[in-house]
Amino acid sequence: MTLLRPLVSRSFLARTDPRVRLTSGLALAILLACLHDPRALSAGAAAMALLCVAGRIPLAPLGRRILRVNLVLLALVPFLLLNPADGPGLLPRWTLSAGQAGIVARVLLKGNAIVLAISALISTIEATALGHALSHLRVPTKLVHLFLFTVRYVDVLHLEHERLRRALRARGFRPRPSPRTWRILGQTAALVLARSVDRADRVLAAMRCRGFQGRFFLLDHFQARRSDAVFALAMASVAALLIWIGRP
């Protein structure tokens, strides 16, 4: 559930228009995913790291997020890149060629740069402000509502799952590799799903009683300032520099 919680920033990032941060973060993430030159990827990762430092992003949650991403990427390396090489022994000798090592390095650079960009520019936006920004950017209303309700109720469903787990442990259930264990786990997942559907019906009925007609009314609107234009220009300059470095 920690991935849905915003990173607190008490710097110029917190005062920048969420629309500018959202569009800049998405554009840089897409650009970094499309780059292949190691120099451009290294420059992008360094630039995003400097932005995190300048934005006073808390190091502990940021470090945990980067560690999880790197563990996932490293776990995929043996399945994607390592090939058995012919050797004198009875067992195959696993080697990593120079070209494959370059691919691993590029994947790690891309993953870290994208995580740093999203952490600095998007994860510092509160959920309600992010939904507001998505609405201003003409994202379909149903998708905005789905995002806001997911952020609002994902912790509730997580706590419901934790209560079921505690109830199972109190009754002596211990997971084992057996058909009975898989049956109980499937029944638990089905129960969480059924309770989530029931809660969704109750929430919808309560909202209709309060006059909900398919859209949220926004009382406060974002006001773009000169500093927001300067920040957008700076991010565009970073993107242009990365494209220039990574040119063939």
Secondary structure, DSSP 4 states (H G I P E B T S, - for coil): -GGGSPPP--SHHHHS-HHHHHHHHHHHHHHHHH---HHHHHHHHHHHHHHHHHTT--HHHHHHHHHHHHHHHHHHHHHHT-EEE--SSSSPEEE--HHHHHHHHHHHHHHHHHHHHHHHHTTTS-HHHHHHHHHHTT--HHHHHHHHHHHHHHHHHHHHHHHHHHHHHHTT----SSHHHHHHHHHHHHHHHHHHHHHHHHHHHHHHHTT--S-PPPSS-----HHHHHHHHHHHHHHHHHHHHT--
